[in-house]
């Protein structure tokens, strides 16, 4: 007797297609890839999905995704507690941390201000950030949101809120990528690169070909 109910393959394709950046064709390729694997592969994938939803939470301090609260970065006493890097998403935190160039603390907003999408200050982890500044221990807040309109608006909004706490607010410099060609740079990126230009050679102090930020 033929099975009744929805087609399980189509259900899997539909579920995968709901992932960001995954269209129906890509979802179909992923679904058939899973079907081609041993059953243990699907079981491991299912266990991993259930485990990540059951065990991962927000760190009570930096709001990053973690299994332990506080997270390992917030527990790390070698990190500078006086400098906080604010990022929009957990993915951004990991991108910054991979560079090894920053050894301070982090704070994840879980988005940027976007009125058109219904994202206002109350939808972001801004109150938690301001609470961290109340003790006066933080001397600098680096706002590392992206150079988009929403990212810039978020940075400006945060700078106004943070100013009364006495901490310095800085912004990541934005310019040309290493190895990039000028002809492929968009107008906004090229403009920011000119604004953030730095002196080269002897006698090139601040003000010599440098736009002070």
C-alpha positions in Angstrom: 0.0 0.0 0.0 1.5 3.3 -1.0 2.5 5.7 1.7 0.2 8.7 2.3 1.2 12.2 3.3 3.7 14.8 2.1 6.7 13.8 0.0 9.6 13.6 2.5 12.1 14.7 -0.1 10.1 17.8 -1.0 9.6 18.5 2.7 13.4 18.4 3.2 14.0 20.7 0.2 11.4 23.1 1.5 13.0 23.2 4.9 16.5 23.8 3.5 15.2 26.5 1.2 14.2 28.5 4.2 17.8 29.0 5.2 19.2 32.4 4.2 21.0 32.5 0.9 19.7 29.0 -0.1 17.5 28.9 -3.1 15.3 26.0 -4.2 18.0 24.5 -6.6 20.7 24.7 -3.9 18.3 23.2 -1.4 17.6 20.3 -3.8 21.3 19.6 -4.2 21.8 19.6 -0.4 18.8 17.3 0.1 20.0 14.8 -2.5 23.5 15.0 -1.0 22.1 14.0 2.4 20.2 11.2 0.8 23.4 9.9 -0.8 25.2 9.7 2.5 25.0 6.8 5.0 22.1 6.9 7.4 24.5 7.7 10.3 25.3 11.1 8.5 21.7 12.1 8.7 21.5 11.0 12.3 24.6 13.1 13.2 23.2 16.1 11.4 19.9 15.8 13.2 21.6 15.4 16.6 23.8 18.5 15.9 20.7 20.6 15.0 18.8 19.6 18.1 21.8 20.0 20.4 22.6 23.5 19.1 19.1 24.7 19.8 19.0 23.0 23.2 22.4 24.0 24.6 23.4 27.3 23.0 22.3 30.5 24.8 23.3 34.1 25.1 26.2 35.1 27.3 24.9 37.2 30.1 27.8 39.7 29.6 28.7 40.1 25.9 25.5 38.5 24.4 27.4 36.2 22.2 26.1 32.7 21.5 27.6 30.2 23.9 27.1 27.0 25.8 28.6 28.3 29.0 27.6 31.5 30.7 29.7 33.6 30.9 31.4 32.6 27.7 35.1 31.7 27.4 36.1 35.1 26.1 34.4 36.9 29.0 36.1 34.5 31.4 39.5 35.1 29.9 41.3 37.3 32.4 44.1 38.2 29.9 41.6 40.2 27.8 41.5 44.0 28.3 38.2 44.8 30.2 38.6 48.6 29.4 38.0 48.2 25.7 34.8 46.8 24.2 34.3 46.0 20.5 30.6 46.2 19.5 29.5 44.1 16.6 26.2 43.5 14.9 26.2 39.6 14.8 28.0 36.7 16.4 29.6 36.0 13.0 31.2 39.4 13.0 32.7 38.7 16.5 34.4 35.6 15.2 35.7 37.5 12.1 37.3 40.1 14.3 38.6 37.6 16.8 40.2 35.5 14.1 42.6 38.4 13.2 44.3 38.1 16.6 44.6 41.9 16.5 42.0 42.6 19.2 42.4 41.4 22.8 39.6 43.3 24.5 36.0 42.4 25.2 33.1 42.1 22.9 29.4 43.0 22.8 26.9 41.6 20.2 23.9 43.7 19.3 22.2 41.0 17.2 21.4 43.3 14.4 21.5 47.0 13.4 18.9 49.7 13.4 16.6 49.3 10.4 13.2 51.1 10.8 12.0 49.8 7.4 12.5 46.3 8.7 10.9 47.1 12.1 14.3 46.9 13.9 14.5 49.6 16.6 16.7 50.1 19.7 14.4 47.8 21.7 15.1 44.9 19.3 18.9 45.2 19.8 21.1 44.4 22.9 21.8 48.1 23.6 20.5 48.2 27.1 22.9 45.4 28.1 25.7 47.4 26.6 24.9 50.5 28.5 24.7 48.5 31.7 28.3 47.4 31.1 29.4 51.0 30.9 27.9 52.0 34.2 30.8 51.1 36.4 33.2 53.4 34.5 35.7 50.6 33.8 35.3 50.8 30.0 37.5 53.5 28.5 36.8 52.9 24.8 34.0 51.4 22.8 34.9 50.4 19.2 31.7 50.3 17.1 32.4 47.7 14.5 29.1 47.7 12.6 29.3 47.5 8.8 29.6 50.6 6.5 26.1 50.3 5.3 23.5 53.0 5.9 22.0 50.9 8.8 25.5 50.2 10.2 26.4 53.9 10.1 23.1 54.9 11.7 23.6 52.4 14.5 27.1 53.7 15.1 25.9 57.3 15.4 23.0 56.3 17.7 25.4 54.4 20.0 27.9 57.2 20.1 25.2 59.6 21.4 24.2 57.1 24.1 27.7 56.2 25.1 29.0 59.8 25.4 27.5 60.5 28.9 29.3 57.4 30.2 32.6 59.0 29.6 34.0 56.3 27.3 35.7 57.2 24.0 33.8 55.9 20.9 35.8 54.9 17.9 34.9 53.4 14.5 36.6 50.9 12.4 38.4 52.5 9.4 36.9 51.5 6.1 38.8 51.6 2.8 40.3 49.6 0.0 41.0 45.9 0.6 44.6 44.7 0.4 45.3 43.6 -3.1 42.2 45.3 -4.5 42.2 47.4 -7.7 40.9 51.0 -7.7 38.8 50.4 -10.9 36.7 47.8 -9.1 36.1 49.9 -5.9 32.7 51.4 -5.5 32.3 55.1 -4.9 31.5 54.9 -1.2 34.5 52.7 -0.5 36.9 54.8 -2.5 35.6 58.0 -0.8 36.2 56.5 2.7 39.6 55.3 1.7 40.5 58.9 0.8 39.1 60.2 4.1 41.1 57.7 6.0 44.4 58.1 4.1 47.7 57.9 6.0 51.1 59.5 5.5 53.9 57.6 3.9 57.6 58.3 4.2 59.8 60.5 6.4 58.1 63.6 7.9 54.7 62.2 7.4 53.1 63.2 10.7 49.4 63.7 11.4 48.1 66.4 9.1 50.5 65.5 6.2 48.1 64.0 3.8 45.9 62.6 6.6 42.3 63.3 7.3 42.0 63.3 11.1 39.1 61.2 12.4 
